[in-house]
Amino acid sequence: MSLFKEVIYLLSWEFQLEWRQKFAIGGLLLYALSMVVVIGLAFGNDISPLEWNILLWLIILFAGINVVAKSFHTEASGRRIYLYTLARPSSIILAKSLYNFVLLFGISGLSCALFSLITEISLSNPAWIVLMLALGSAVLAANLSLISAISAQADNRNILLAVLSFPLVIPVLLTLIKNTRYGLDPNLTDPNMDGVILLLGITGILVGISVILFPFVWRN
């Protein structure tokens, strides 16, 4: 079986497992939307676009950590060994990253829409906001998926996941916050495409590193 077919098969398998365990995705949605509602009601209409921007990405960050943490942390060792006998390590990490991207992009989109509705913040360029949400979800999924695989071998896996991911997450988060403001301020008509290229480059590098390093993690 080719790499592409293995990734598609594993991706569909992940969605089937998620569909059987609806409480897991329901809990993640409840966590993210609860944060949105509480913060939105606390600030009300007094929130500025900059504050809205920062809080949105903080919500997405912590939701992303909870989304991706269960990728390898909740898998039983027997199921993991069985899975690794069926597919190549590169197919597994790519399928996990794609699945986490789709899940995180959906949660971030719902969070953004509800947060905007509650706080009555107008999005001057919704298409640009969607692009930033997609790029942010891709970077976080690629970064946290590999870190989740590494930290799954340790005892304090949740703490290790946060510690290892933050050095790269912080500059990425600052780039996302800086570029998202082009979708909130109608006076900014010239989006920063350098930030888009940077986020695409980081995502590509992280995916490449994951494909190279994951087989060594898998053998341990």
Secondary structure, DSSP 8 states (H G I E B T S, - for coil): --HHHHHHHHHHHHHHHHHHTHHHHHHHHHHHHHHHHHHHHHHGGG--HHHHHHHHHHHHHHHHHHHHHHHHHT--HHHHHHHHHHS-HHHHHHHHHHHHHHHHHHHHHHHHHHHHHHHT---S-HHHHHHHHHHHHHHHHHHHHHHHHHHTTSSSHHHHHHHHHHHHHHHHHHHHHHHHGGGT-TT--S--HHHHHHHHHHHHHHHHHHHHHHHHHHH-
